[in-house]
Each structure stands twice: as C-alpha cells, then as structure tokens.
C-alpha cells in the first residue's frame, strides 16, 4: 500500500503528492523528496496561486511554452530550493520566462509567494520529476536555456550513479534546448564539478563557452544562493560551467 502522503494531497487545489502516477519507472532518481513543514504563508500561497502559476509534471501532455509564458523565451531551472535566487533572476530579467521545477513543497510555496510579492509574472512552478518534464512534456528545441544550480552531489561513491549531470541526461537536455542555448551548472562540491566538466566536454551536443575549456566565473545574473552560502561557509570552492548547445 503506498504511503499516505503519496495518496492524500495536503493542498487539494495545489501540487499533487505524486503527479506522474502511472509514469513511474524502474530507474535511479537524482532527487530525494523531502516532506518538511510548510509554513502558513507558504501554504496560503500554494492555495491561492497554484492554479495560475503552478503545474504538475504528470507526463500526460505537451506544454505550449509560448502560451504559458505569453511568448517569452523560456529557461528551465531544475531544483530551486526555497526560490530566492530564482525570484531575483526573474525580477532582474522580466523578458525571460523561468520554468522552475522542484519536488520540495515548502520551496514551491515560498517561490510563489516571492513572485506574487515582487509582481513577477514570468515564473511558473513545476512540481515533479524534471526527467519526465523534459522527455514527455516539452517540445524539441523549445528552451532558451537551462539552469542546474547546486544539485545534490551524492558524495558517496556508491551513489554517484544518482547524480543528475550524466551523459544520458545531457543527451535528453540537448533535444529540448534550442541550438545556441546555454546549459548553466553550478556546484560547490569539487569532485562533482570535475565530473560535470568531464562529461560536458565529452558530449558532442555541447561546447564550452570558455575558450580555455575550463570553469567559468560566476556570471552577474546568477545570485548567490542559500546553498552556495552554506558551501562557502564550509570553505568549499564554487564552480560554474556554461556550455552551449551546438548547432548539430
């Protein structure tokens, strides 16, 4: 029998606890759902705004991004934590739509609240597995960019297979990125940064925006994130990687 939290939504008109339903597969996932406490403000934002700015990754339809974002070019952000950096980037660049995907309910509510408070209508929050979103719900060449900031590094060797930035993921991502679009990754876990650089450099659908083939300095448009601050406090080095989708 499935756990109660997977069958009974806490917010009947909000994000589903198990949006993909029958689309479950026997594959290793790169994320771990976290069922932490939702504050009153986050819960109210979910109830009030989910029907307008939220969507479940159910795998049952292809999204018309032009309609969803009123014709804006769209960047997909995979994993946004509590959403502070996402909201800041949306405010700084109102001419770009941000489709922000995560499975963390408090973060979803917090980002919706931040968007409403700041009057940012260029954010949509997607609930569920980003692989299903990419594979089944986004048209080819439809994304103007993709951001993967501070994904779970899965530091233990036996868990490295769970890391998101792998050759198979890059192959899928390349089919949804328009030629010339940039995949921007950032991590404070140096072994993961080295792996990212290795697999991205080796992939035929991507080319490094750095002429020297190395890491990039943090671009001005990427704010310092909460996770980044925690890493810096621990003495971690932060690495950015910006790779362009080739014209193949």
C-alpha positions in Angstrom: 0.0 0.0 0.0 1.5 3.4 -0.9 2.4 5.8 1.9 -0.4 8.1 2.9 1.4 11.3 1.8 1.5 9.9 -1.7 -2.2 9.4 -2.0 -3.7 12.3 0.0 -2.7 15.8 -1.1 -2.2 18.3 1.6 -3.4 21.1 -0.8 -6.3 19.7 -2.8 -6.0 22.6 -5.3 -2.2 22.7 -5.2 0.7 20.5 -6.2 0.0 16.7 -6.4 2.0 14.5 -4.0 2.6 12.0 -6.9 2.0 13.9 -10.2 3.5 11.3 -12.6 1.3 8.4 -11.2 1.4 5.7 -13.8 4.6 7.1 -15.3 6.7 5.7 -12.5 9.7 3.8 -13.9 12.4 1.5 -12.6 15.2 4.0 -12.9 17.6 5.6 -10.5 16.4 9.1 -9.5 18.7 12.0 -8.9 16.4 13.6 -6.2 15.1 12.7 -2.8 11.6 14.1 -2.0 11.6 16.0 1.3 8.5 16.3 3.3 9.4 19.2 5.6 7.0 21.6 7.2 5.0 24.1 5.1 4.6 27.4 6.8 1.2 29.2 6.9 2.4 31.7 4.4 3.7 29.1 2.0 0.5 27.1 2.3 -1.6 30.1 1.6 0.5 30.9 -1.5 0.0 27.3 -2.8 -3.7 27.5 -2.3 -4.1 31.0 -3.8 -1.6 30.8 -6.7 -1.1 27.2 -7.8 -4.0 27.3 -10.2 -2.5 30.3 -12.0 1.3 29.8 -11.8 1.8 26.1 -10.9 1.7 22.9 -12.9 2.1 19.2 -12.1 4.6 17.2 -14.1 2.2 14.4 -14.9 3.6 13.3 -18.3 0.2 13.5 -19.9 0.5 16.5 -22.2 3.0 18.6 -24.1 3.2 22.1 -22.7 2.9 25.1 -25.1 5.5 27.3 -23.6 4.7 30.3 -25.7 1.1 30.2 -24.4 2.2 29.6 -20.8 4.7 32.5 -20.8 2.9 34.9 -23.2 5.6 34.4 -25.9 8.7 35.0 -23.7 11.8 32.9 -24.3 11.9 30.2 -21.5 14.7 28.9 -19.3 14.2 25.7 -17.3 15.6 25.7 -13.8 15.9 22.3 -12.3 15.9 22.4 -8.5 15.4 25.9 -6.9 15.5 25.2 -3.1 13.5 27.9 -1.4 13.4 30.0 -4.6 15.1 33.2 -3.5 17.7 33.2 -6.3 15.0 32.2 -8.9 12.9 35.1 -7.8 15.8 37.5 -8.0 16.7 36.4 -11.6 13.1 36.7 -12.7 13.0 40.2 -11.3 16.2 41.2 -12.9 15.2 39.8 -16.3 11.4 40.2 -16.9 11.9 39.5 -20.6 12.7 35.8 -19.9 10.3 33.2 -18.5 11.5 30.8 -15.9 10.0 27.4 -15.6 11.2 26.3 -12.2 11.0 22.6 -11.4 11.3 21.0 -7.9 9.7 18.5 -5.6 10.1 20.4 -2.4 6.6 21.7 -1.3 7.8 24.5 1.1 10.1 25.8 -1.6 7.3 25.8 -4.2 5.1 27.8 -1.8 7.9 30.2 -1.0 8.7 30.9 -4.6 5.1 31.5 -5.4 4.8 34.0 -2.5 8.0 35.7 -3.6 6.7 36.0 -7.2 3.5 37.5 -6.0 5.1 39.9 -3.6 7.5 41.1 -6.3 4.9 41.3 -9.1 6.9 38.8 -11.2 4.6 37.2 -13.7 7.4 35.5 -15.6 7.7 32.5 -13.2 5.9 29.2 -13.4 6.5 26.4 -10.8 6.5 22.8 -12.0 6.1 20.0 -9.4 7.7 16.7 -10.0 10.4 14.8 -11.9 12.4 17.0 -14.3 13.2 14.0 -16.5 9.6 13.4 -17.2 9.1 17.1 -17.9 11.9 17.1 -20.4 11.1 13.8 -22.0 7.4 13.9 -22.3 6.1 17.5 -21.8 8.5 19.9 -23.6 8.7 20.1 -27.4 12.1 19.8 -29.1 14.3 22.9 -29.3 11.8 24.8 -27.1 14.1 26.1 -24.3 16.3 29.2 -24.5 18.4 27.9 -21.6 18.7 25.5 -18.7 20.0 26.0 -15.1 21.1 23.4 -12.7 22.4 25.1 -9.6 23.8 23.1 -6.7 22.2 19.7 -7.4 22.6 17.0 -4.8 26.2 15.9 -5.1 25.6 12.4 -3.8 29.1 12.4 -2.4 29.4 8.7 -1.6 30.9 6.7 -4.4 28.1 4.1 -4.4 25.6 7.0 -5.0 27.4 8.7 -7.9 25.1 7.0 -10.4 22.3 9.2 -8.9 24.0 12.4 -10.0 21.9 14.4 -12.5 24.7 15.5 -14.8 25.3 12.3 -16.7 25.7 11.6 -20.5 22.1 10.3 -20.8 20.7 13.4 -19.1 22.7 15.7 -21.4 21.5 13.8 -24.5 17.9 14.4 -23.4 18.5 18.0 -22.4 20.1 18.7 -25.8 17.0 17.7 -27.6 14.9 20.3 -25.7 17.4 23.2 -25.9 17.4 25.3 -28.9 20.7 25.5 -30.8 22.9 28.1 -29.2 21.1 27.8 -25.8 23.2 27.6 -22.7 23.2 24.9 -20.0 24.5 26.6 -16.8 25.5 24.4 -13.9 27.0 25.4 -10.6 28.2 23.3 -7.7 30.3 23.7 -4.5 31.3 20.0 -4.5 34.6 19.9 -6.3 34.6 16.2 -7.3 31.2 16.7 -8.9 32.4 19.9 -10.6 35.2 17.9 -12.2 32.7 15.2 -13.3 30.4 17.8 -14.8 33.3 19.3 -16.7 34.4 15.9 -18.0 31.0 14.7 -19.2 30.0 18.1 -20.7 33.3 18.4 -22.5 33.0 14.9 -23.9 29.4 15.3 -25.1 29.0 16.0 -28.8 25.9 18.3 -28.4 27.6 20.8 -26.1 30.6 23.1 -26.3 32.3 25.1 -23.5 31.7 28.8 -23.6 35.2 29.2 -22.1 37.9 29.2 -24.8 40.4 27.6 -22.3 37.9 24.7 -21.8 37.7 25.2 -18.0 35.3 26.5 -15.5 33.6 29.9 -15.8 33.5 32.8 -13.3 30.1 33.3 -11.7 28.1 35.4 -14.1 26.5 38.5 -12.7 23.0 37.3 -13.4 23.3 34.3 -11.0 22.7 35.5 -7.5 24.4 33.9 -4.5 22.1 31.1 -3.4 21.4 29.8 0.1 23.2 26.5 -0.7 26.1 28.4 -2.1 26.4 30.4 1.1 26.4 27.3 3.2 29.1 25.8 1.0 31.3 28.9 1.2 30.9 29.0 4.9 32.4 25.5 4.9 35.3 26.6 2.8 34.0 25.0 -0.4 35.0 26.4 -3.8 32.1 27.2 -6.1 32.4 26.2 -9.8 30.2 27.5 -12.7 30.0 25.7 -16.0 28.4 27.3 -19.1 28.1 25.0 -22.1 26.4 26.0 -25.3 24.1 23.6 -27.3 25.8 23.1 -30.6 24.3 23.5 -34.0 24.3 19.8 -34.8 
